Amino acid sequence: MQERNPTAHNRNATASKETPTPPHKVRLPGFITGEDVGLGDVVKRVTYAMGIQPCGGCERRAAAMNRWMTFTR
């Protein structure tokens, strides 16, 4: 029977919480002007243009997506 090492598991779990990973960057020359735009902001703009009203969940989703991916020039 194998024994688990609980300290190694806890060490890995806390290491990922301490160092947030930077967002993925996608270059879109010619489409993005000015500063970086997050994926959540893009989705928010598209849904607003379609007439969908934002809610509290939409703001959390947009923030999470912005942390995940940004578009640069």
C-alpha positions, -999 to 999 in steps of 0.1 A, spaced: 0 0 0 14 34 -10 14 62 15 7 97 4 29 126 14 4 154 25 31 180 28 41 177 -9 4 180 -19 -1 211 2 31 226 -11 19 223 -47 -15 237 -39 -1 268 -21 25 274 -48 -2 279 -74 -21 303 -53 9 325 -45 21 331 -80 -7 340 -105 1 332 -140 3 360 -165 -25 361 -191 -19 346 -225 -12 373 -251 -25 372 -286 -12 397 -311 -37 412 -335 -19 439 -354 -43 463 -372 -73 453 -351 -62 466 -317 -54 502 -313 -40 517 -281 -37 495 -250 -43 458 -244 -79 445 -245 -89 415 -224 -111 387 -237 -138 394 -212 -140 431 -223 -144 419 -259 -172 395 -250 -188 422 -229 -188 447 -258 -202 421 -283 -230 411 -260 -239 447 -252 -240 455 -289 -264 426 -294 -287 441 -267 -279 417 -238 -279 436 -205 -249 428 -182 -254 414 -147 -232 407 -117 -222 373 -131 -212 389 -163 -187 411 -145 -171 382 -127 -169 363 -160 -153 392 -178 -128 397 -150 -118 360 -151 -115 360 -189 -94 392 -187 -70 374 -164 -69 344 -188 -62 362 -222 -55 396 -236 -52 409 -271 -22 432 -279 -12 453 -309 
